Amino acid sequence: MRKALPVLFLSAACALSAQSQEQPASHRFGLNLQMMFPTDTAGKLYKAGYNIGIPFYFRQGEEVEGRLRIEIGHFEGKSRSDYPGVEVISADTRFIGYDWLVRMGPSRAPGVDFLIGIGGAHWYQSRTYTSSVGTPASNYTDEGYGDKIAFVLSVGFIFHINSRVGIEAKQMLTSLPNSQRDFHDADLSHTSVGVAFRF
């Protein structure tokens, strides 16, 4: 947790310093509900998951809008054969980042925004092992199996139905620091699709 805090706070500081003019009070925050579909390395570990996010919006001009995004989520693990039993790894995630929403037409509502963002992710993995020999003493759950942080690049689109409701689809690409991983093969990369509400 301590290792994650500097990345998360740095992301938040960059996000807040990037704003230039606030949105009207009635449109400054919202609620995002999304399904997450793991890709690349993450697809080998997890099944589909979900996340809940609270975005805060900042006007940056007629064509560009800024958004600070805070999310929590959960991935269920895939069963993996680990002789003589079955192992399942699941993950709880935390994310904070800043997005730039670039309007792609004459109007934003209805309309489409191109989304590009940066941020940091922190996730906790737990491992459950079930023995195939039928002895309960051989079964165990390790809640502290993994604790990782990563840099995140987000790319996607928001399809605004009206000024308060939109459909959001994006790819989140993660890269672990101090490793040889590229953005495309870190183990929290995923596609997310869901509904974005604004209040």
VEXBA-876150 format. One record per residue (C-alpha): residue number from 0; residue in one letter; chain; x, y, z. Coordinates in steps of 0.25 Angstrom, whole numbers, plus 5000, padded with zeros to 4 digits. Example, Ala and Ser with C-alpha at 12.3 -4.5 7.8 and 13.67 -1.06 7.14 Angstrom:
REM residues 2
0_a_A_5049_4982_5031
1_s_A_5055_4996_5029
REM end
This chain:
REM residues 199
0_m_A_5000_5000_5000
1_r_A_5011_5010_5004
2_k_A_5018_5008_4990
3_a_A_5005_5011_4983
4_l_A_5002_5024_4990
5_p_A_5013_5033_4983
6_v_A_5008_5028_4969
7_l_A_4993_5031_4973
8_f_A_4996_5044_4979
9_l_A_5005_5049_4968
10_s_A_4994_5045_4958
11_a_A_4984_5053_4966
12_a_A_4993_5065_4967
13_c_A_4995_5065_4952
14_a_A_4980_5064_4949
15_l_A_4977_5076_4958
16_s_A_4988_5085_4953
17_a_A_4983_5082_4939
18_q_A_4969_5088_4941
19_s_A_4967_5102_4936
20_q_A_4952_5105_4937
21_e_A_4942_5097_4945
22_q_A_4929_5091_4939
23_p_A_4916_5097_4944
24_a_A_4912_5091_4958
25_s_A_4901_5082_4952
26_h_A_4911_5075_4943
27_r_A_4924_5074_4952
28_f_A_4923_5060_4956
29_g_A_4917_5046_4953
30_l_A_4916_5031_4954
31_n_A_4922_5021_4945
32_l_A_4917_5006_4945
33_q_A_4925_4997_4936
34_m_A_4929_4982_4933
35_m_A_4943_4979_4931
36_f_A_4948_4969_4921
37_p_A_4963_4965_4923
38_t_A_4972_4965_4912
39_d_A_4986_4960_4909
40_t_A_4993_4954_4922
41_a_A_4981_4958_4930
42_g_A_4972_4949_4921
43_k_A_4980_4937_4926
44_l_A_4978_4940_4940
45_y_A_4964_4946_4941
46_k_A_4950_4945_4937
47_a_A_4941_4957_4934
48_g_A_4940_4967_4946
49_y_A_4934_4980_4949
50_n_A_4937_4994_4954
51_i_A_4930_5006_4960
52_g_A_4936_5020_4958
53_i_A_4934_5034_4962
54_p_A_4938_5044_4952
55_f_A_4940_5059_4954
56_y_A_4939_5068_4942
57_f_A_4947_5081_4938
58_r_A_4945_5090_4926
59_q_A_4957_5092_4918
60_g_A_4952_5099_4906
61_e_A_4941_5098_4896
62_e_A_4946_5085_4890
63_v_A_4953_5078_4902
64_e_A_4948_5074_4916
65_g_A_4957_5069_4927
66_r_A_4953_5057_4936
67_l_A_4959_5052_4949
68_r_A_4954_5038_4951
69_i_A_4955_5029_4964
70_e_A_4951_5015_4962
71_i_A_4950_5002_4970
72_g_A_4948_4988_4964
73_h_A_4948_4973_4965
74_f_A_4953_4962_4956
75_e_A_4949_4948_4958
76_g_A_4960_4938_4956
77_k_A_4960_4926_4946
78_s_A_4962_4912_4951
79_r_A_4976_4907_4947
80_s_A_4980_4893_4949
81_d_A_4992_4892_4959
82_y_A_4994_4877_4962
83_p_A_4989_4871_4971
84_g_A_4978_4882_4972
85_v_A_4972_4895_4966
86_e_A_4977_4909_4968
87_v_A_4969_4922_4966
88_i_A_4975_4936_4967
89_s_A_4965_4948_4968
90_a_A_4968_4962_4969
91_d_A_4963_4975_4976
92_t_A_4967_4988_4968
93_r_A_4968_5003_4971
94_f_A_4971_5013_4961
95_i_A_4973_5028_4960
96_g_A_4975_5036_4947
97_y_A_4973_5048_4938
98_d_A_4966_5047_4925
99_w_A_4965_5057_4914
100_l_A_4951_5057_4906
101_v_A_4952_5062_4892
102_r_A_4939_5066_4885
103_m_A_4938_5059_4872
104_g_A_4926_5066_4866
105_p_A_4918_5079_4866
106_s_A_4912_5076_4880
107_r_A_4915_5068_4892
108_a_A_4901_5064_4896
109_p_A_4897_5056_4888
110_g_A_4911_5053_4882
111_v_A_4924_5046_4883
112_d_A_4937_5049_4891
113_f_A_4950_5043_4889
114_l_A_4957_5039_4902
115_i_A_4971_5038_4906
116_g_A_4977_5038_4920
117_i_A_4988_5034_4929
118_g_A_4988_5029_4943
119_g_A_4992_5019_4953
120_a_A_4986_5005_4958
121_h_A_4988_4997_4970
122_w_A_4983_4983_4972
123_y_A_4983_4972_4982
124_q_A_4982_4958_4978
125_s_A_4977_4946_4986
126_r_A_4980_4931_4983
127_t_A_4970_4920_4987
128_y_A_4975_4906_4986
129_t_A_4966_4894_4986
130_s_A_4973_4880_4987
131_s_A_4968_4869_4979
132_v_A_4971_4858_4989
133_g_A_4959_4862_4998
134_t_A_4966_4866_5011
135_p_A_4961_4879_5016
136_a_A_4974_4882_5023
137_s_A_4980_4883_5009
138_n_A_4971_4895_5004
139_y_A_4975_4909_5007
140_t_A_4973_4924_5004
141_d_A_4985_4933_5003
142_e_A_4979_4947_5004
143_g_A_4993_4954_5002
144_y_A_4997_4946_4990
145_g_A_5000_4959_4982
146_d_A_5001_4974_4984
147_k_A_5005_4982_4971
148_i_A_5005_4996_4965
149_a_A_5005_5000_4951
150_f_A_5005_5012_4941
151_v_A_4992_5012_4933
152_l_A_4989_5018_4919
153_s_A_4974_5019_4915
154_v_A_4969_5020_4901
155_g_A_4954_5020_4897
156_f_A_4941_5027_4894
157_i_A_4929_5032_4901
158_f_A_4916_5032_4893
159_h_A_4907_5043_4900
160_i_A_4892_5040_4899
161_n_A_4889_5053_4906
162_s_A_4896_5063_4915
163_r_A_4895_5053_4927
164_v_A_4896_5039_4922
165_g_A_4906_5033_4913
166_i_A_4912_5019_4908
167_e_A_4927_5018_4911
168_a_A_4937_5008_4904
169_k_A_4952_5008_4907
170_q_A_4964_5000_4907
171_m_A_4973_5001_4919
172_l_A_4987_4997_4917
173_t_A_4996_4995_4929
174_s_A_5011_4995_4931
175_l_A_5019_4990_4943
176_p_A_5030_4999_4947
177_n_A_5044_4993_4949
178_s_A_5041_4982_4939
179_q_A_5043_4978_4925
180_r_A_5028_4978_4922
181_d_A_5022_4986_4911
182_f_A_5009_4993_4912
183_h_A_5002_4982_4904
184_d_A_5006_4970_4913
185_a_A_5004_4975_4928
186_d_A_4995_4967_4936
187_l_A_4984_4977_4939
188_s_A_4981_4981_4924
189_h_A_4966_4981_4921
190_t_A_4955_4986_4913
191_s_A_4943_4993_4920
192_v_A_4929_4996_4915
193_g_A_4918_5002_4923
194_v_A_4909_5014_4926
195_a_A_4914_5028_4931
196_f_A_4904_5037_4938
197_r_A_4906_5052_4941
198_f_A_4900_5060_4952
REM end
